[in-house]
Amino acid sequence: MTMESIQRAVELRDACARVAPLSPRRRQVLNLVLQDFSNQQIAQHMGISERTVKAHVSELMQALGVSSRVCLAQVALLAQLETCTCGQWCA
């Protein structure tokens, strides 16, 4: 096992651990961020206000320890990869 593959495994485990305790609603928002939906599109898709979406995104960023939507999407993607590799539902 290379150092790179070990680092990747740690990243996957950490992403899954950070996403796992999220509510189903927050996971839904996170999944839509991963799909590159704008706040307005997320609001329309979920039937909530754009202000509520902004609050969810801000709280997700804080909970997952990231400072941008790009990093938020990366965490979501890592959690989904972990789902594929270990069979747990994380995102």
Residue, then its C-alpha position, 0 to 999 in steps of 0.5 A: m500500500t502506497m502512502e498516497s493510497i493510505q492518505r486517500a483511505v483516511e480522507l474517505r473515512d473522515a469524509c464519511a464520518r463528518v457526513a454521517p451525522l447530518s440530518p436527511r434534509r442536510r444530506q439532500v442539500l449537500n447532494l444537490v450542492l454536489q450536483d452543482f445546483s445553485n441556491q435558487q435551484i435547490a430552493q425550487h427543487m426542495g420547495i423551500s426558500e432560498r434563505t433557508v437554503k443559504a442557512h443550510v449551506s452555511e451550517l453544512m460548511q461549518a459542520l464539515g469544516v470547509s470554507s467554500r462550496v467547492c470544498l463542500a462538494q468535495v466532502a460530499l463526493l468523498a463520502q459518496l466514494e466511501t459509500c461505494t467502497c464500504g457499502q454504507w450510506c453516507a451522503 
